[in-house]
């Protein structure tokens, strides 16, 4: 594994009109690695990308490519001289130029060398037969492939991608994403992708950096960041969650579902126990009685079905709980559509729960 990151940003910051938009962000990306900046709109993702590209100047921090400083407090390489490619949602192809001339735009060298390079790039993205067509003759997916070839033409060391697939339909999006990543990884390009869609980040990224209010709040592989969220907001960003509240006594929290461990949390602290809908277990009502408690799933609590909907590959069932009237959601594989008003019992898997202190 290379020891020098292809892209390294250290403590970059940016404010507009006295409002901090990016605050002390640091990242490093190795050749062939895909890192995703994930977060809600307005959290600073695109501004971070624009600073790396050179479109915006940071107020502080350092940006390096292959160990070479391209931006710091006293120096900024112009955007056109940075070994960085850009892909955005707007493909921005020149409508009056053919596919070949779009890809060759900005290339150096003889026309023969340029044509050979264009042919090679278009073959890599499956667009070789469209070399002499014009953008208006192409579908959205085909235009995206041409935009990728054009971005790769200068052989960038780093590729910055700002939600480039959001304009495509779901089925085509998966195909184009996978093909794009295959090409970029084969080139050894470091990729920094911006998105607000957790599913896209999970599918594409080797590492996810979760942003909130201008800062990175958590970094890690998709599996780790999904299964060990740093707080309730991080857990909720990736899926719906159910929340049960309680108070810690002796590192334990009493709830209608039994006790939950809260190690290291001071007595008297209010905590939120979060669990995703797919990790609830449902059992039938037996004349007002539910299943016996187990160490893995605790005590069952009864709820009344409010609604049930079939979602395609699973069913989503909502319950109003007897003990306090709160609504909990359960996601069940396949078809499970109990009638509204049906009493059922719910148990919670202890190994799938997250316990977070309530913010003051």
N, C-alpha and C positions, 0 to 999 in steps of 0.2 A: 504494500500500500504506500503510495507516495506520501512523503512527509511534509512537503510544501503545499499548502492549499492552492487551488487554482484561483479561488476568490476568497478574500479575507476582508471583512469590514470590522472596524474596531471603534466602539464608543461613538458612533455617529449620532448627530442630533440635528433637528431642524425645527424652527419656530416660524409662524406667520402671524404678523400683527400682535406679537407678544403671547400667542398661544402655542404651546409646545405640541408639535404634531408627531415627531419622532424623538424619542428620549433614550439616549445611551444604548443603542442597538449594536450588538456584535454578533457576527456569524462567520463561519468558515466552511467552504465547500471544496471537496476534492475533485479531481478530474473524473468525469463520468458519473458524478453524484447528482441526484436531484433533491433539492431542498425546497420545501414549500413554505411560503409565508402565508399563514392562514389566520383569518380573523374577520370580524364584521366590517361593514363599510365604515370608512372614516377612522380606522384604527392606525393608519400610517403605513400600510403595506405599499401602496403605489408610490408614495413619496419616497420611501426607502429605495424602491427600484429606480426612480428618477434620479436620485443622488448617485447611485452606482453608475448609471448611464451617463451622467454628466449634464443632464437636462436641468437639474437643480443643484445648487452648491450647498453642501452641509455647513452648518454653523460650527461644528466641531467634529473631530474624529478623523480616521484614516481609512483609505480604501486601497487595497493591494490586489494585483493580478499576478500570479506566479511569483510572488514575493516582491514585485516591483511596485513602488508607491505610484498610484495614478491620481491620488487626491489626499491632501492633508492641509494643515493650517496655512502653509506657505506655497502650495503648489497645486495646480489642477490641470491635468491633461485634457485638452479639448475633446468633446464627445466623439468627433469623427476620427480621432486618433487612438481611441481606446479599443482594445481587442474584444469588443463586447457586441453581441447581436441582440436585436430587440424583436419581439413578437407581441402584437396586441390583438384585441378583439376585432378592431378594424384592420382588415388585411392591407389596406392602403396600396393596392396595386395601381400602377399607372394605366388608365383605361385605353390610352392611345398607343401603348406598346404591346408587342406580342409577349407571350409567355417567356420566350427565349431572351428578349430584350429586357423584360422586367427582372429576370434572374441575373442578367449580366450587368445591370445598372450599377455603376461604381466599380466594376471590375477593372483591373489593370492587365496589361499584356497585349499581345497581338490578337486580332480577331479570331485567328485559327485556334489559339490557346483558349480564348474565352469560350468559343463554341464547344470545344472539347470538354471544358469544365462544366458548362451548362448542361450538356448532354449527360454527363456523369451524375450531376446533382439531381436532375429531373428523373433519371433512372432510379436513384435511391429512394425518391418519394413516390414512385409509381406514376409519374406524369410524362414519361418520355414521348408518348404518342401525341401529346398535346403541345408540343414545343412551339408550333407556329400559330397556335390559336390565340385569341384575345380574351381578356378577363370576362367580358360580358357573355362569352360563349361557354363559360365554365360554371359548374355548380358551386355552392358555398364550400363544400368539402374539398373540391378541386382547387379553388382559390386558396384555401388554407395550405394545401400542399405546396403550391407555388410560392406562397409567402414564406414557408419554411425553407424551401430551396434558396430563395433570395437571401434570407437571413444567414444561411450557412455559407453563402458564396465567398465572403471574406475570410472564411475559416476562423470564426471567433473562438476565443478561449473560454468565454462565458456567454451563456444565453439567458437573457431576461425575458420572462413571459408573463404578461399581465392579462389574466383571464382570456387567453387566446381562443378557447374552445366554446365559450359561452353562447356564441351565436349559432351553434350547430345543434341539430336534433340529437336526442340521446343516443340512438344506435350508431349514427355516424360519428358522434363525439368520441365514443369508446374506441372505435377503429382508428380515427385520426390521432388520438392521444397515444395509443400504443405504438403506432408507426413512428410518430414524432420522437418518442422516447428511445425507440430502438436506434434511430438514426443518430440522435444526439449522443447516446452512450457509446456507439461505435466510433464516433469522432473524438471521444474523450472530453467532450464539452461539459463544463460545470453548468448546471441549470438551476436558476432561481425562479420559481413559479409563484405567482400571486393568485390567490383565489379566496372566495368567501364560502366555498362549498366543501364541507368536510369529506364528502364522498370522493370528490375529485382529488383532494389531498391524500386520502388513504390509498387511492388507486395508483397514484403517480409517484409519490415521494419516497425516497429513502429515509429522509428525516423531515419532520414537521416542526416549524417554529410558530407557536401560537402567539399572536399579537393581540394586545388590548390596550387602548388608550396610549398608543405610541411606544409601548414597551413589549419586549418578548417575555411572556409570563411562564412559558414552558417549552422545552425542546426535547425531542426524542424520536425514536423510530415510531411509525404509526401504531404498532401493537402496544408499545409501552405507553404512549401518550393517551391512547384510548382506554387502556386498562388501569392506569395509575394517574388519573387526572389530579392536578395540583389543587384544585378547589371546585366548588359547586359549579361556577360559571364554565370552567373548562369541561367538566363532565357534561353539562347541558348543551355545550356547543356541538357535540358530536351526535347527540340523540336526545329524544325525550327522556326525562327522568321523573321518577316518583320521589317525593320528599316526605320524610317522617321526622318530626322534631321530638327532642327529649332533653333531659338534664342529666349530666354525668354525676354519678355517686360511686366512689371507689373504683374508677376506671371502667364502670359499666353504665349503660343507659337503659333504663326500663321503658318498654313500649308495649302496646297491645300484642306485638309479635314476639314478645320475649325480650331478653337482654341482648344488647350489642356491646362489643368491646370498644373502648375508647382509650387506648393506652396513651399515657403522657398528657392527657387533657385534665386540667385541674377540676376538682369537685365544684359543682355549682355552675359549670359552663353549659350553656345551651348549645346543643349540636343539631346538625341536620344529617340524617341518614338518607343517602341517595342510592337509588337502585333503578336500573333501566327496565323498561316494560318486559323485555324478553326473559328477564331473570326472575319473574314472579312464577310461583307454582300454584296451580288451581286444583282444588279437590271439591267433591260433591258434598252437599248438605245431607246429613243423615238424621232427619227428625230433630234439627236444631243442634246437632253435634258435628264436629269436624274431625280431622285426623289427629292422632296423638302427636305431641311435640317430638322433634328429633334434634340432635346436636347440630346437624348441618343446616336445618331449615327452621329451627326455632318453633314458636307457638303459632298455630293458625288463628287468623282473625276473620270474622265473617263480613261479607259485603253483599250488596244487592246490585245486580246488573242494571245499569242505566241504559247502555246501548252497546251493540256489537256490530262491527263492520268487517266485511271481507276485503282485504287489501291486495289480493292476487296470490302472493305466496304465503301469507299469514293472515290471521284475524286479529283485530284490535278490540278488546273488550274493556269497557269502563265500569268501575264499581263505585258505589257510595258506601263507605265503611260504616258499620254499625256504631263503632266506638266513638267517633267524633264527626261523622258526616263528610269527611274529606273524600276526594275523588282520587282513585288509583287506576292506572292503566296497565293492562297486561297484554303482551303480544304473544300469540299462540301460533305455532306452525300449522299450516294447512287450514282446514275449515272448522271453526268452532264458533257457533252463533247462538248462544243461549238467549232466550226471550228476556226482554226487560222485566224486572221484578223477580227474577230467579235468584234465590240465595245461594251463594257459593263461598267456599273458604279459600283464603289466600295465605301462602307461606312464602317466606323470603330467604333466598339463599345467602348464607352468611359470607361466603367467599366472593360474592359479587357485589357487596355493599361498599360504599364509600362514606366515611364519617368525617364531617368537617365542622369545626366550631363556627357558630353564627357570628358573622362580622359585627363588630360593635357599631 
